[in-house]
Amino acid sequence: MDIIDIHTHGIGGHDTKGATPDDILKVAEIHGRHGVSSIIPTLYPAAVNTMRKEMEAVKKAMQCQKKGARIAGLHLEGPFLNPLQPGALDKKSFLKPDKKTLKGLVEGFEDVVKIITVAPELEGSINFIKAISDMGIIVSMGHSDATYEEAEKGYNAGARGITHIFNAMRGFNHRQPGIAGFGLLNKHIYIEVISDPFHLHKGTV
């Protein structure tokens, strides 16, 4: 059975933040030793030039990799996120959805960017999600204060995932189930879950 980690910032003291190709290769090697088949290294939101340097490190690692979990591409966790739901991320680096910014971010990396996390309730996000999906990149909704209805609009625009459900998003309420409720109820949405006793109560898991 293949085990694919689509959201990993690092392991064993190695991180995607400020990473070199050697850092990324080490992350892949350690994951492989623990039975993971493939990984999609995930970048934190930062200035576009900073993210592009880290993207280049991942791309170079992909080109020279010889062992470890296969590096299958990149997951950009932002920067098109809602500052009301930053979680552990730096909200000062968050940007409004903008196609020109998107082009400047992913140009030259279209073949390796596999997932982008976007908050679907932000102004302009629906057309933005469509544009990303049309590029063949999966949109995952997260770091979001979206209502159920806003999450549904994101899905209808092409989003197909939810980033770490319950964490860094509007909570579930009996009158407004929010993005978390939408993720649980829509069988066509792939939801990530951080299933440890720190991010979620064991009963929630």
Phi, psi and omega in degrees: 000131177280134174246117184243120177264107184270000182211089177224126178269350180152183182191151173061034179085359178253139189223154176285341181288117181068024188287151168259166175304324179296322177299314182295320178296324179292319177301315179296320180297315182293317177302317180299322179296337180260015172091007178278133183278315183218151176229153171238094181305138187246129182263143173283153174294140180200184174303146184305316180297324178293314180297322180295324176296319179289324176297321178296322178297318179293318181298318178295322178297320178299322184287335184244007184294136179233345181209170180090183176298135182298130176278108191265357181147199185237143170243120177263108178275077185106189015269014187268069189235165182268120180297347175286343182227063185283337187058230181269004184270160180276105185293344178293342181266357182288145181232154174286147178302126183206125185294328179293318177296318178302314180300315179296332180281313190260352183303127183091351180237015183302332182279346183245340177284117184254328184220140170229127176274129183225143172273115190287346183273350181293149180302128179086001188288332184294310176295329179295315178298318177301317182297317179295315180298321179295338177280354182086015179259136179284132173262127174248133182270131181188176187045059197222143173253026185294142168284173176304315183294322179291322176295321179296321177296321177298318177297314180296336178278348177130352179296141184229010179212166173229127183278126182029079183308140183081328181274132179058047175204164177306135181285161178287135176224146185297336178263340179216092184294344174066190182295326179295315178297321178297317180297322181288328186269338183266111185289349181266356179266132175271123180248133170278150173218133174269096191267058172242168184281006182258318181279327181221146174294145183300330177292326176293316178298000000 
